[in-house]
Amino acid sequence: MQPFTVLTGVAAPLLRPNVDTDAIIPSREMKGVSKKGLAGGLFAGWRYTSISDRAPNPGFVLNDPAYAGAAILLGGENFGCGSSREHAVWALAEYGFRAIIAPSFGPIFQNNCIRNGVLAARAPSKMIEHLAAEIAPNPQSRFVTIDLQAQTISAPDVDAIPFEIAEEGKTMLLQGLDAIELTLKSAPRISNFRIDDRLARPWVYSSG
C-alpha cells in the first residue's frame, strides 16, 4: 500500500450521522468482487436523481464543482455503520478519498479503511463542523492538511485539530503495510516461538 504521511487537498462535507455502508455503496452497485469499478456507484442513492441514466443530483456535495477532486471526506457520527461490506471502502478509495474525518465510525468499517490505506480519523463533531464552515467559501483554495505523524488536521484560519487513531492503524498507514505485511514484521518472533515450542512440546509437531 502507499504510505500515508501528510495529505493536503480538498475536503468535502457530508456531515450526516449514521451513514451506513449501504448508502456508501448500495448492494445493486456491487457486481463483482474486484476493488475496481466501484467509484461510479459511490453514494449512488444520493449522488444521482436517476439510477438508470446516472443523472447527477445537483444538491449532493460530490456533484458540486467547488468540491471537485476531494481527497478528504468530513463525516458525521457513526460513519460507516451497518454491514461489514469492504466494498464501501474500495469505492471511497477508488473515487479518490484517502482520508475520512468523523466523530466516530462503525468499528468494522474503520478497520477496513486502515487495511486499505484510507485514514479514518476521529475528531470532535464541533471541530469538524467548524472546519467545514471555514473551508466552505472556497474549498479549492482553502485546503485541509492532515499530518498523520503529528495526528493533527489544519486549514487556513483554523487552529490545528488533534485526532485519534489506534497505534497499530497509525503504524500500518505510515509504513504502507497491509494486514499480512504487518504480521510478517513479527516473523522472527514467530520463528523463535516455534523453535521454543517444538522443544517444550515435541509431541504437537508431526515428524513427517
ROMARTOR-605691 format. One line per 8 residues: number of its first residue (from 1); their letters; for each residue x, y, z of N, C-alpha, C, CB. Coordinates in Angstrom, 2 decimals. Atoms other than C-alpha are relative to their C-alpha. Glycine has a CB too. Layout:
<atoms>
NUM	A	X/Y/Z/X/Y/Z/X/Y/Z/X/Y/Z  ...
</atoms>
This chain:
<atoms>
1	MQPFTVLT	0.84/-1.19/0.00/0.00/0.00/0.00/0.88/1.25/0.00/-0.95/0.00/1.22  -0.71/-1.27/-0.01/1.03/3.60/-0.47/0.00/0.56/1.41/-0.64/0.99/-0.99  -0.05/-0.57/-1.35/2.25/5.07/2.84/-0.79/1.30/0.08/1.45/0.24/0.44  0.73/-1.25/-0.27/0.18/7.87/4.35/0.81/0.77/1.03/-1.48/-0.28/0.50  -0.76/-0.83/-0.93/2.23/10.64/5.93/-0.71/1.34/0.20/1.44/0.22/-0.50  0.70/-1.29/-0.02/0.88/14.11/5.11/-0.86/0.10/-1.26/1.02/1.20/0.09  0.93/-0.17/1.12/-2.14/14.76/2.91/-0.56/1.41/0.01/-1.15/-1.05/0.06  0.59/-1.33/0.16/-3.20/18.18/1.63/-0.93/-0.04/-1.20/1.10/1.10/-0.16
9	GVAAPLLR	0.92/0.03/1.12/-6.29/18.54/-0.50/-1.35/0.59/0.33/-0.18/-1.41/-0.47  1.37/-0.48/-0.16/-9.92/19.49/-0.96/-0.75/-0.94/0.95/-0.72/0.10/-1.37  0.82/0.78/-0.94/-12.25/18.35/1.84/-1.47/0.26/-0.28/0.35/0.35/1.48  1.43/-0.11/0.28/-15.92/17.65/1.11/-0.80/-0.38/1.24/-0.40/-0.90/-1.21  0.80/0.30/-1.19/-18.50/17.79/3.92/-1.23/-0.86/-0.30/-0.44/1.28/0.65  1.20/0.83/0.03/-21.06/15.03/4.35/-0.31/-0.31/1.48/0.21/-1.35/-0.87  0.08/0.01/-1.46/-22.00/15.69/7.96/-1.23/-0.71/0.55/0.03/1.39/0.50  1.16/0.77/-0.47/-25.00/13.36/8.18/0.45/-1.06/1.00/-0.75/-0.65/-1.18
17	PNVDTDAI	-0.32/1.10/-0.90/-25.00/10.96/11.13/-0.46/-1.33/-0.58/-0.64/0.22/1.38  0.42/1.38/0.32/-25.26/7.18/10.70/-0.03/-0.29/-1.51/-1.37/-0.27/0.59  -0.12/0.35/1.42/-24.17/7.00/7.05/0.48/-1.45/-0.06/1.00/0.97/-0.76  -0.36/1.42/-0.04/-24.20/3.24/6.59/0.66/-0.45/-1.30/-1.24/-0.86/0.28  -0.75/0.49/1.16/-22.27/1.09/4.16/-0.88/-0.22/-1.22/0.71/-1.30/0.35  0.90/0.16/1.14/-25.35/0.50/2.01/-0.25/1.34/-0.68/-1.33/-0.61/0.44  0.09/-1.34/0.61/-25.58/4.27/1.47/1.31/0.33/-0.72/-0.31/1.07/1.07  -1.30/-0.26/0.63/-21.86/4.42/0.68/0.10/-0.74/-1.33/1.15/-0.43/0.94
25	IPSREMKG	0.02/0.76/1.25/-22.16/1.64/-1.91/-1.21/-0.95/0.05/1.35/-0.81/-0.22  1.19/0.86/-0.02/-25.66/0.21/-2.46/0.30/-1.39/-0.58/-1.14/0.65/-0.79  -0.27/1.39/0.42/-25.79/-3.56/-2.94/-0.18/-0.18/-1.50/-0.92/-0.96/0.75  0.22/0.15/1.44/-27.11/-3.14/-6.50/1.22/0.45/-0.82/-1.22/0.80/-0.43  -1.19/-0.49/0.70/-23.81/-1.43/-7.38/1.17/-0.98/0.11/0.40/1.36/0.56  -1.08/0.97/-0.21/-21.73/-4.43/-6.27/-0.20/-1.17/-0.95/0.04/-0.49/1.48  0.22/1.00/1.05/-21.47/-6.53/-9.40/1.20/-0.93/-0.15/-0.28/0.69/-1.32  -1.17/0.88/0.04/-18.18/-8.29/-8.67/0.73/0.05/1.32/0.94/0.39/-1.15
33	VSKKGLAG	-0.78/0.03/-1.25/-15.56/-8.96/-6.03/1.29/0.81/-0.13/0.33/-1.45/0.39  -1.20/-0.80/0.22/-12.88/-6.71/-7.52/-0.10/1.33/0.74/0.20/0.24/-1.51  -0.06/-1.33/-0.61/-11.75/-3.46/-5.88/-0.23/1.09/-1.05/1.35/0.20/0.69  0.13/-0.97/1.08/-12.14/-1.77/-9.26/-1.44/0.08/-0.51/0.95/-0.36/-1.15  1.30/-0.16/0.62/-15.22/-0.38/-10.96/-1.11/0.37/0.96/-0.37/-1.23/-0.70  1.00/-0.31/-1.01/-16.99/0.77/-7.78/-0.23/1.50/0.19/0.39/-0.61/1.30  0.09/-1.44/-0.25/-16.38/4.53/-7.81/-1.30/0.60/-0.55/1.19/0.72/-0.61  1.23/-0.53/0.59/-19.37/5.15/-10.09/-1.22/-0.24/0.85/-0.21/-0.60/-1.34
41	GLFAGWRY	1.13/0.30/-0.86/-21.67/3.59/-7.51/0.08/0.62/1.38/-0.14/-1.48/0.14  -0.16/-0.64/-1.31/-20.34/5.59/-4.57/-1.14/0.97/0.28/1.35/0.73/0.08  1.13/-0.84/-0.41/-23.29/7.21/-2.75/-1.04/0.11/-1.12/0.50/1.41/0.40  0.87/-0.04/1.19/-25.40/6.28/-5.80/-1.41/0.48/0.32/-0.06/-1.37/-0.64  1.37/-0.39/-0.35/-28.70/6.75/-3.97/-0.16/1.49/0.24/-0.43/-0.75/1.22  0.03/-1.44/-0.24/-27.83/10.37/-3.15/0.62/0.79/-1.15/0.74/0.33/1.31  -0.80/-0.69/1.01/-25.49/11.23/-5.99/-0.76/0.18/-1.31/1.28/-0.75/-0.25  0.74/-0.05/1.26/-27.96/10.58/-8.82/-1.50/0.18/0.26/0.25/-1.29/-0.82
49	TSISDRAP	1.46/-0.11/-0.09/-31.56/11.61/-9.36/-0.66/-1.18/-0.70/-0.49/1.33/-0.62  0.49/1.18/0.70/-31.98/8.62/-11.67/1.14/-1.01/-0.09/-0.54/0.35/-1.41  -1.04/1.02/0.00/-30.01/5.42/-11.19/0.24/-0.53/-1.42/-0.37/-1.15/0.94  -0.11/0.63/1.32/-30.74/4.14/-14.71/0.90/0.80/-0.95/-1.37/-0.15/-0.62  -0.83/-0.79/0.92/-29.15/7.06/-16.56/1.06/0.83/0.71/-0.89/0.93/-0.82  -1.05/-0.67/-0.77/-26.88/8.33/-13.77/-0.12/1.53/-0.09/1.38/-0.45/-0.49  0.18/-1.46/0.02/-28.40/11.84/-13.85/0.46/0.59/1.32/-1.49/0.36/-0.27  -0.55/-0.54/-1.25/-26.43/13.88/-11.29/-1.03/0.78/0.81/1.19/0.89/-0.29
57	NPGFVLND	0.82/-0.78/-0.92/-28.23/15.27/-8.26/0.77/1.27/0.33/-0.36/-0.82/1.30  -0.77/-1.24/-0.21/-27.14/18.94/-8.19/0.11/0.40/1.47/-0.64/1.12/-0.77  -0.03/-0.35/-1.42/-27.86/19.13/-4.47/0.95/-0.84/0.83/-1.37/-0.11/0.56  -0.90/0.87/-0.76/-25.35/16.44/-3.49/1.42/0.54/-0.08/-0.06/-1.45/-0.53  -1.29/-0.67/-0.13/-21.95/17.63/-2.32/1.03/-0.45/-1.03/0.55/-0.22/1.37  -1.02/0.47/0.93/-19.86/15.43/-4.62/-0.27/0.44/-1.44/0.10/-1.50/0.05  0.30/-0.55/1.32/-21.62/16.97/-7.64/0.20/1.51/-0.06/-1.43/-0.34/-0.38  -0.27/-1.43/-0.07/-20.73/20.49/-6.53/1.41/0.26/-0.51/-0.18/0.54/1.47
65	PAYAGAAI	-1.34/-0.27/0.54/-17.81/21.81/-8.65/0.97/0.56/1.04/-0.10/0.96/-1.15  -0.86/-0.57/-1.04/-16.50/23.58/-5.54/0.80/-1.08/0.72/-0.82/0.79/0.99  -0.66/1.10/-0.71/-15.58/20.18/-4.09/0.59/-1.04/-0.95/-0.98/-0.67/0.94  -0.58/0.92/0.99/-14.23/18.59/-7.28/1.39/-0.44/0.43/0.06/0.66/-1.39  -1.32/0.54/-0.33/-11.25/16.34/-6.71/0.24/-0.19/1.48/1.05/0.88/-0.54  -0.17/0.14/-1.45/-11.90/15.98/-2.99/0.72/-1.30/0.35/-1.36/0.06/0.71  -0.75/1.16/-0.49/-9.44/13.64/-1.25/-0.30/-0.29/1.46/1.49/0.21/-0.19  0.34/0.12/-1.42/-10.81/14.17/2.27/-1.50/0.14/0.14/0.75/1.08/0.86
73	LLGGENFG	1.45/-0.05/-0.24/-14.36/13.47/3.42/-0.23/0.31/1.47/-0.69/-1.34/-0.41  0.39/-0.36/-1.37/-15.79/15.16/6.52/-1.34/-0.65/0.29/-0.06/1.55/0.19  1.21/0.76/-0.29/-18.39/12.86/8.07/-0.62/0.32/1.34/0.29/-1.44/-0.07  0.70/-0.17/-1.27/-20.88/12.74/10.91/0.20/-1.21/0.90/-1.47/0.23/-0.23  -0.09/1.08/-0.99/-21.31/10.46/13.91/-0.31/-1.36/-0.63/-0.95/0.26/1.17  0.26/1.39/0.37/-21.15/6.70/13.36/0.10/-0.23/-1.51/-1.38/-0.42/0.49  -0.17/0.15/1.44/-19.90/6.94/9.79/0.44/-1.43/-0.31/1.04/1.03/-0.53  -0.37/1.35/0.40/-19.70/3.57/8.05/-0.62/-1.09/0.86/1.48/-0.14/0.04
81	CGSSREHA	0.70/1.02/-0.79/-22.16/1.76/10.31/-0.68/-1.00/-0.95/-1.05/0.66/0.96  0.73/0.95/0.83/-24.26/-1.15/9.09/0.81/-1.24/-0.32/-0.43/0.65/-1.28  -0.63/1.26/0.37/-22.98/-4.16/7.19/1.51/0.14/-0.09/-0.56/-0.51/-1.34  -1.47/0.01/-0.01/-19.33/-5.17/7.05/0.61/0.11/-1.39/0.50/-1.26/0.66  -0.51/0.05/1.38/-19.01/-4.82/3.26/1.23/0.87/-0.21/-1.09/0.42/-0.96  -1.25/-0.70/0.27/-15.45/-3.90/2.37/-0.09/0.84/-1.27/1.16/-0.99/-0.10  0.19/-0.76/1.23/-16.71/-2.62/-0.98/-0.19/1.50/0.28/-1.21/-0.55/-0.77  0.22/-1.42/-0.33/-17.65/0.63/0.81/1.32/0.75/0.01/-0.70/0.13/1.36
89	VWALAEYG	-1.33/-0.64/-0.03/-14.00/1.43/1.46/0.63/-0.02/-1.39/0.92/-0.71/1.02  -0.56/0.08/1.35/-12.97/0.23/-2.00/-0.57/1.10/-0.89/-0.28/-1.38/-0.63  0.64/-1.04/0.82/-15.48/2.62/-3.58/0.53/1.39/0.36/-1.52/-0.05/0.18  -0.53/-1.29/-0.45/-14.29/5.57/-1.48/1.42/0.20/-0.50/-0.04/0.09/1.53  -1.40/-0.10/0.41/-10.65/4.83/-2.27/0.12/0.19/-1.51/0.77/-1.26/0.43  -0.09/-0.12/1.44/-11.24/4.38/-5.99/-0.47/1.38/-0.47/-0.82/-1.10/-0.68  0.48/-1.34/0.34/-13.16/7.66/-6.11/1.10/1.04/0.21/-1.24/0.36/0.84  -1.10/-0.92/-0.26/-10.08/9.37/-4.66/0.16/0.44/1.44/-0.17/1.20/-0.82
97	FRAIIAPS	-0.11/-0.37/-1.41/-10.67/9.67/-0.91/1.13/-0.78/0.66/-1.33/-0.25/0.74  -1.07/0.64/-0.76/-7.56/8.98/1.17/-0.20/0.16/1.50/1.36/0.58/-0.41  0.24/-0.20/-1.43/-8.97/10.17/4.48/-1.46/0.36/0.25/0.91/1.11/0.56  1.34/-0.35/-0.47/-12.28/10.39/6.32/0.15/0.48/1.43/-1.00/-1.23/-0.10  -0.04/-0.58/-1.35/-12.65/12.60/9.38/-1.42/0.00/0.54/0.62/1.44/0.00  1.34/0.09/-0.59/-15.63/11.86/11.63/0.13/-0.13/1.51/-0.80/-1.20/-0.60  -0.06/0.16/-1.46/-16.52/11.88/15.34/0.12/-1.46/0.43/-1.22/0.62/0.63  -0.07/1.43/-0.31/-16.95/8.09/15.30/-0.30/-0.79/-1.26/-1.00/-0.37/1.14
105	FGPIFQNN	0.16/0.86/1.16/-17.01/5.16/12.91/-0.59/-1.35/0.41/1.34/-0.20/-0.71  0.31/1.40/-0.19/-18.55/1.75/12.56/1.32/-0.75/0.15/-0.86/-0.58/-1.19  -1.31/0.63/-0.25/-15.75/-0.46/14.00/0.55/-0.81/-1.16/-0.10/-0.88/1.20  -0.49/0.81/1.12/-15.56/-2.88/11.06/0.40/0.89/-1.16/-1.07/-1.03/-0.45  -0.32/-0.94/1.06/-15.63/-0.04/8.56/1.34/0.69/0.27/-1.11/1.05/-0.15  -1.25/-0.67/-0.35/-12.85/1.72/10.42/1.21/-0.91/-0.23/-0.03/0.46/1.47  -1.09/0.96/0.23/-10.67/-1.40/10.35/0.21/-0.22/-1.49/-0.31/-1.34/0.70  -0.12/0.18/1.44/-11.42/-1.89/6.65/0.72/1.19/-0.64/-1.38/-0.18/-0.62
113	CIRNGVLA	-0.70/-1.18/0.52/-10.27/1.68/6.00/1.50/-0.14/0.16/-0.49/1.28/0.72  -1.43/0.10/-0.30/-6.91/1.16/7.68/0.65/-1.04/-0.89/0.23/-0.33/1.47  -0.58/1.11/0.76/-6.33/-2.13/5.86/-0.05/0.22/-1.51/-0.71/-1.28/0.34  0.01/-0.35/1.42/-6.98/-0.45/2.52/0.67/1.35/-0.25/-1.43/0.01/-0.54  -0.77/-1.22/0.18/-4.77/2.59/3.06/-0.76/1.29/0.11/0.64/-0.04/-1.30  0.81/-1.21/-0.19/-7.54/5.04/3.96/0.01/0.37/1.48/-1.48/-0.23/-0.51  -0.03/-0.46/-1.39/-7.16/7.10/7.13/-1.42/0.25/0.49/0.86/1.27/0.15  1.27/-0.29/-0.67/-10.22/7.04/9.41/0.36/0.70/1.31/-0.85/-1.32/0.26
121	ARAPSKMI	-0.45/-0.82/-1.12/-9.53/9.88/11.85/-1.19/0.47/0.82/0.83/1.20/-0.50  1.08/-0.41/-0.89/-11.73/10.59/14.88/0.30/1.37/0.61/-0.22/-1.05/1.12  -0.14/-1.34/-0.55/-12.22/14.24/15.86/-1.36/0.47/0.50/0.58/1.00/-1.07  1.28/-0.47/-0.53/-14.90/16.11/17.85/-0.89/0.61/-1.07/0.24/1.02/1.09  0.94/-0.45/1.02/-18.03/16.91/15.86/0.00/1.52/-0.17/-1.40/-0.48/0.34  0.03/-1.46/0.11/-17.97/20.64/16.70/1.20/0.52/-0.77/-0.03/0.64/1.40  -1.20/-0.42/0.73/-14.42/20.92/15.37/-0.13/-0.31/-1.49/1.25/-0.68/0.57  0.21/0.35/1.41/-15.37/19.11/12.15/-0.98/0.98/-0.64/-0.53/-1.46/-0.13
129	EHLAAEIA	0.98/-0.96/0.52/-18.38/21.39/11.70/0.65/1.37/-0.22/-1.20/0.12/0.96  -0.70/-1.27/0.14/-16.18/24.44/12.28/0.93/-0.03/-1.21/0.81/0.32/1.28  -0.89/0.16/1.14/-13.65/23.13/9.76/-0.77/0.10/-1.31/0.73/-1.35/0.07  0.82/-0.03/1.21/-16.39/22.58/7.16/-0.47/1.42/-0.32/-1.22/-0.93/0.16  0.48/-1.37/0.20/-17.71/26.11/7.68/1.12/0.92/-0.48/-0.61/0.56/1.30  -1.13/-0.86/0.36/-14.26/27.69/7.34/0.47/-0.23/-1.43/1.15/-0.22/0.96  -0.47/0.26/1.36/-13.41/25.98/4.06/-1.08/0.24/-1.05/0.51/-1.42/-0.12  1.13/-0.11/0.93/-16.88/26.42/2.51/0.08/1.17/-0.98/-1.27/0.12/0.78
137	PNPQSRFV	-0.04/-1.11/0.96/-16.24/29.90/0.97/0.80/-0.30/-1.26/0.57/1.21/0.66  -0.80/0.34/1.19/-13.59/28.45/-1.37/0.79/-1.28/0.26/0.96/1.16/-0.38  -0.68/1.27/-0.30/-12.77/24.73/-0.92/1.20/-0.28/-0.90/-0.98/-1.14/-0.12  -1.08/0.28/0.94/-10.48/24.75/-3.97/1.29/0.74/0.35/-0.43/0.36/-1.40  -1.22/-0.68/-0.45/-8.05/27.11/-2.27/0.23/-0.16/1.50/-0.07/1.48/-0.35  -0.14/0.17/-1.46/-8.73/26.53/1.42/0.17/-1.50/0.29/-1.26/0.58/0.77  -0.30/1.42/-0.16/-7.10/23.12/1.50/0.10/-0.41/1.46/1.28/-0.34/-0.72  -0.18/0.62/-1.32/-7.14/20.85/4.52/1.26/-0.86/-0.05/-1.26/-0.87/0.42
145	TIDLQAQT	-1.22/0.81/-0.10/-3.87/19.25/5.64/-0.11/-0.93/1.20/1.26/0.91/0.13  0.00/1.01/-1.06/-3.69/16.05/7.66/1.43/-0.51/0.17/-0.98/-1.17/-0.32  -1.34/0.50/-0.33/-0.38/15.17/9.36/-0.19/-1.21/0.91/0.89/1.12/0.69  0.26/1.21/-0.78/-0.61/11.57/10.50/0.99/-0.17/1.14/0.04/-1.22/-0.90  -0.98/0.17/-1.07/2.63/11.53/12.48/-0.34/0.88/1.19/1.41/0.33/-0.51  0.36/-0.93/-1.07/1.56/14.59/14.47/-1.44/-0.18/0.48/0.21/1.43/-0.46  1.43/0.20/-0.27/-2.11/13.50/14.43/-0.74/1.33/0.13/-0.19/-0.83/1.27  0.66/-1.30/0.02/-3.32/16.97/13.51/-0.65/0.25/-1.36/1.00/1.13/0.33
153	ISAPDVDA	0.70/-0.45/1.19/-5.73/18.47/10.98/0.05/1.52/0.01/-1.49/-0.54/-0.05  -0.09/-1.45/0.04/-5.23/22.06/9.83/-0.55/0.52/-1.32/1.45/0.46/0.19  0.51/-0.69/1.19/-6.61/24.57/7.33/0.18/1.48/0.24/-1.52/-0.36/-0.28  -0.13/-1.44/-0.20/-6.39/28.33/6.73/-0.99/0.52/1.04/-0.20/0.73/-1.32  0.80/-0.62/-1.06/-7.67/30.25/9.77/-0.65/-1.00/0.95/-1.08/0.86/-0.62  0.52/1.03/-0.91/-8.32/27.01/11.64/1.16/-0.51/0.85/-0.68/-1.18/-0.79  -1.03/0.53/-0.89/-6.28/26.06/14.70/0.12/-1.50/-0.21/-0.33/0.31/1.49  -0.23/1.44/0.20/-4.72/22.59/14.49/-0.96/-0.81/0.85/1.46/-0.37/0.34
161	IPFEIAEE	0.96/0.88/-0.67/-7.29/19.95/15.38/0.66/-1.35/0.22/-1.31/-0.15/-0.84  -0.56/1.34/-0.23/-5.98/16.81/17.09/-1.01/-1.07/-0.35/0.44/-0.15/1.47  0.91/1.10/0.27/-7.41/13.50/16.00/0.55/-1.28/0.60/-0.22/-0.17/-1.50  -0.36/1.27/-0.63/-7.39/9.97/17.38/0.07/-1.11/-1.05/-1.02/-0.37/1.10  -0.12/1.20/0.81/-6.27/6.76/15.74/0.76/-1.02/0.82/0.71/0.28/-1.37  -0.69/1.05/-0.74/-5.19/3.42/17.20/1.44/-0.10/-0.50/-0.73/-1.37/-0.16  -1.43/0.02/0.33/-1.40/2.97/17.29/0.31/-0.99/-1.12/0.82/-0.35/1.23  -0.26/0.98/1.05/-1.48/-0.18/15.15/-0.42/0.54/-1.37/-0.73/-1.31/0.30
169	GKTMLLQG	0.47/-0.57/1.26/-3.54/1.56/12.48/0.92/1.11/-0.49/-1.41/0.54/0.17  -0.93/-1.08/0.36/-1.20/4.56/12.55/1.26/-0.57/-0.62/0.35/0.85/1.23  -1.21/0.64/0.52/1.81/2.30/12.03/-0.22/-0.57/-1.39/0.47/-1.11/0.94  0.31/0.60/1.31/0.15/0.45/9.15/-0.06/1.06/-1.09/-1.33/-0.76/0.07  0.13/-1.05/1.00/-0.68/3.69/7.35/1.33/0.69/-0.27/-1.04/1.02/0.45  -1.28/-0.69/0.18/2.66/5.41/7.95/0.98/-0.84/-0.82/0.61/0.34/1.35  -0.95/0.88/0.68/4.56/2.39/6.68/-0.57/-0.67/-1.25/0.49/-1.06/0.95  0.63/0.59/1.19/2.09/1.39/3.97/-0.13/-1.50/0.08/0.79/0.36/-1.22
177	LDAIELTL	0.08/1.44/-0.23/1.51/-2.06/5.46/-1.44/-0.49/-0.05/0.63/-0.37/1.34  1.30/0.64/-0.14/-1.48/-4.31/4.84/0.09/-1.00/1.16/-0.43/-0.71/-1.32  0.04/0.89/-1.17/-2.52/-6.92/7.42/1.05/-1.10/-0.07/-1.39/-0.64/0.14  -0.99/1.06/0.16/-0.24/-9.62/6.00/1.41/0.54/0.24/-0.09/-0.64/-1.40  -1.32/-0.60/-0.18/2.78/-7.32/5.84/0.25/0.36/1.46/0.13/1.24/-0.88  -0.16/-0.30/-1.42/2.14/-6.22/9.42/0.36/-1.26/0.78/-1.29/0.62/0.58  -0.30/1.27/-0.67/2.14/-9.86/10.55/1.43/-0.45/-0.29/-0.99/-1.09/-0.44  -1.34/0.45/0.39/5.36/-10.58/8.63/1.10/0.78/0.71/0.18/0.13/-1.49
185	KSAPRISN	-1.00/-0.74/-0.78/7.14/-7.87/10.63/0.35/-0.75/1.28/-0.52/1.40/0.34  -0.25/0.80/-1.21/6.84/-10.30/13.55/0.55/-1.38/-0.33/-1.29/-0.14/0.81  -0.49/1.32/0.43/8.33/-13.21/11.55/1.10/-0.55/0.90/0.51/0.07/-1.41  -1.04/0.54/-0.90/11.47/-13.51/13.74/-0.58/-0.49/1.33/1.06/1.06/0.27  0.62/0.41/-1.26/9.34/-13.67/16.91/-0.80/-1.27/-0.17/-0.89/1.12/0.55  0.79/1.20/0.28/7.04/-16.24/15.33/0.92/-1.21/-0.14/-0.85/0.18/-1.27  -0.96/1.09/0.20/10.02/-18.35/14.27/0.61/-0.45/1.31/1.10/0.42/-0.97  -0.59/0.35/-1.30/11.60/-18.19/17.73/-1.00/-0.73/0.88/0.49/1.26/0.71
193	FRIDDRLA	1.02/0.69/-0.79/8.31/-19.18/19.33/-0.13/-1.45/-0.43/-1.35/0.71/-0.14  0.14/1.36/0.51/8.04/-22.22/17.07/1.18/-0.88/0.43/-0.12/0.00/-1.53  -1.18/0.77/-0.44/11.59/-23.30/17.93/-0.13/-0.38/1.47/1.30/0.81/-0.22  0.14/0.26/-1.44/10.96/-22.95/21.67/-1.14/-0.96/0.28/-0.21/1.31/0.76  1.17/0.84/-0.23/7.55/-24.58/21.45/0.26/-1.44/-0.44/-1.21/0.56/-0.73  -0.32/1.35/0.47/8.92/-27.54/19.49/0.82/-0.75/1.07/0.79/0.07/-1.34  -0.79/0.61/-1.07/11.40/-28.16/22.32/-0.87/-0.33/1.21/1.15/0.91/0.40  0.85/0.18/-1.18/8.75/-27.77/25.01/-1.10/-1.03/-0.22/-0.61/1.32/0.40
201	RPWVYSSG	1.12/0.90/0.30/6.00/-29.79/23.25/0.27/-0.74/-1.30/-1.32/0.79/-0.08  -0.35/0.66/1.26/7.61/-32.05/20.65/-1.13/-0.89/-0.55/1.26/-0.85/0.20  1.07/0.89/0.45/4.53/-34.31/20.53/-1.04/0.71/-0.86/-0.67/-0.61/1.19  0.98/-0.78/0.77/2.50/-31.49/18.93/0.39/0.02/-1.48/-0.11/1.45/0.54  -0.51/-0.19/1.37/4.67/-31.43/15.80/0.14/-1.34/-0.72/1.36/0.74/0.02  -0.11/1.22/0.80/4.48/-34.01/13.03/1.46/-0.29/-0.31/-0.82/0.13/-1.31  -1.39/0.41/0.32/7.65/-35.98/12.43/0.20/-0.17/-1.50/0.35/-1.30/0.72  -0.07/0.21/1.45/6.79/-36.26/8.71/0.58/1.22/-0.73/-1.38/-0.31/-0.54
</atoms>
